[in-house]
Amino acid sequence: MRLSWSPRIQIVRTSRRYSDPIRSRRHLRSHIVSERSLHSHVVLVAGGTGVLGSLIAEELDRRGARLVIGGRNPDRLNSVTAKLSDAVSCHLDFLDVASVERAIALTIERFGRLDGLVNAAGVVAFGPLEELNGETLRDLLAVDLVGPLDLIRAALPHLDEGFVVNLPGVVAEQPVGNMAGYSAAKAGLSAASVALNRELRRRRITILDARPPHTETGLAGRAISGTAPSFPEGLPPARVAHRIVEGIVAGERQLPAEAFQS
Ligand SMILES: NC(=O)c1ccc[n+]([C@@H]2O[C@H](COP(=O)([O-])OP(=O)(O)OC[C@H]3O[C@@H](n4cnc5c(N)ncnc54)[C@H](OP(=O)(O)O)[C@@H]3O)[C@@H](O)[C@H]2O)c1
């Protein structure tokens, strides 16, 4: 039996008062959202060895989720999984579609179900497009766009009433010069989130498109090509991870950059 939607309801932003009782009821109804319980839910976190991925995993763990941590580095996989109460790790490389399919198969084999996916893997490249090596451009698009879609595609047979988090970041809203490949991949992923929400609505699958601004994870220092410009101080990663998990629980489909500012 699926456990996806808890009967609990949450009423948000009800401070405005209406004297007209019919308008008032309508107003309340439009602000009532179902709250998703994560207890015992099985969530696969791709890029679970990264800064945002591991913080999201820890927050999901605190809310009772069972986790599969996907990544490439065995030491980092072990150290992230060791902090979680009910978790396994698996090799997952977005440049290798067979590893994506194996990650889903392992999740089903280990837990018998899959309720959510978090796409927190990603790489970045800087510099003018003409200076970007063709192979690097393909890797960038493979990890930031094709890989997340491969993972969703492989998960869909198991995911009714579940959720997916994509993490395109603010560049999907405001593409940046000298980051054309990264901006294109992330804008494409954001467009796919909108399309999939339409496609999967009847199956009650929620795609959360999270577009946080620059966050202090050190990602820019691990660029696969080029050197990062100096960015203003970014957001604390724990705040971004917390807001994303709140979005999952509330069943939100969009977290624009401004949603991370308060
Ligand atoms: N930091 C920001 O300012 C920011 C803002 C908005 C959105 N985002 C997005 O948030 C996500 C997480 O980024 P982060 O800042 O937490 O960076 P991070 O700490 O560097 O994490 C990146 C993750 O991607 C994984 N990865 C890299 N190449 C991979 C591949 N070929 N296949 C599978 N996994 C791969 C890494 O795993 P390995 O252990 O295998 O290397 C790591 O777990 C990314 O999609 C990023 O674009 C970041």
The ligand as a Gaussian input file, in Angstrom:
#p B3LYP/6-31G(d) Opt

LIG

0 1
 N       26.024000      25.414000      -5.279000
 C       25.229000      26.258000      -5.923000
 O       25.422000      27.481000      -5.941000
 C       24.016000      25.715000      -6.640000
 C       22.960000      26.600000      -6.912000
 C       21.840000      26.098000      -7.589000
 C       21.793000      24.768000      -7.989000
 N       22.856000      23.953000      -7.709000
 C       22.784000      22.568000      -8.149000
 O       22.648000      21.752000      -7.009000
 C       23.202000      20.453000      -7.280000
 C       24.146000      20.073000      -6.146000
 O       25.273000      20.916000      -6.208000
 P       26.255000      21.195000      -4.961000
 O       26.421000      22.662000      -4.920000
 O       25.811000      20.454000      -3.762000
 O       27.615000      20.618000      -5.544000
 P       28.555000      19.404000      -5.096000
 O       28.767000      19.423000      -3.629000
 O       29.767000      19.475000      -5.968000
 O       27.707000      18.118000      -5.479000
 C       27.673000      17.656000      -6.793000
 C       27.295000      16.198000      -6.782000
 O       27.239000      15.780000      -8.153000
 C       27.837000      14.496000      -8.232000
 N       28.316000      14.226000      -9.592000
 C       29.243000      14.891000     -10.319000
 N       29.407000      14.294000     -11.511000
 C       28.550000      13.233000     -11.524000
 C       28.257000      12.226000     -12.477000
 N       28.903000      12.119000     -13.652000
 N       27.313000      11.318000     -12.171000
 C       26.676000      11.340000     -10.992000
 N       26.931000      12.258000     -10.035000
 C       27.854000      13.193000     -10.311000
 C       28.980000      14.543000      -7.232000
 O       29.253000      13.214000      -6.871000
 P       30.667000      12.519000      -6.880000
 O       30.922000      12.183000      -5.463000
 O       30.429000      11.308000      -7.682000
 O       31.647000      13.478000      -7.494000
 C       28.315000      15.286000      -6.088000
 O       27.621000      14.377000      -5.272000
 C       23.856000      20.562000      -8.662000
 O       22.968000      20.073000      -9.633000
 C       24.023000      22.054000      -8.847000
 O       24.045000      22.412000     -10.214000
 C       23.941000      24.379000      -7.022000

